[in-house]
């Protein structure tokens, strides 16, 4: 491994450590107690306490609820400080799983301060869809399907995608991603305006 390929020391920390620190910072900046944030997000106080302690196994839905309540881009929970050259190999990266579907999202790139774009690698299997509630006003998602077949877009009018297909849709309304074939993979970009 060359010097350029060596990860920074922070990259070796578990994703839960970054999630814990980011949640604590955002909650304190918002002036909320554990009890108040848990209540507003619809999350058990014990779950939030465990997350801030770097323990537990948070679902995608739990983390989204906390981010929405705090007005925090989801990527800020998963994106540790990085060196100028960054390589994320297949199967690596901070991944969060859904508790309601066979669906995992891996943050690939968060926008630098002042910009609002997040990239995720999506891995999904048929069986259940990933139904998402509306995100903050103005959020737009872009999906590029790399393998498999999927339905993606607004919940009331999803589009069937095949490898190489790309769709853009407003994510400030309910939307869905549903794998129609095994080993469905995609790149999802989320723009926050």
Helices and strands as residue ranges (DSSP letters): G 3-5, G 9-12, H 15-29, H 34-41, H 45-52, H 60-70, H 75-78, E 95-97, E 103-110, E 117-124, E 130-132, E 140-147, E 149-154, E 159-162, E 166-170, E 175-179, E 184-191
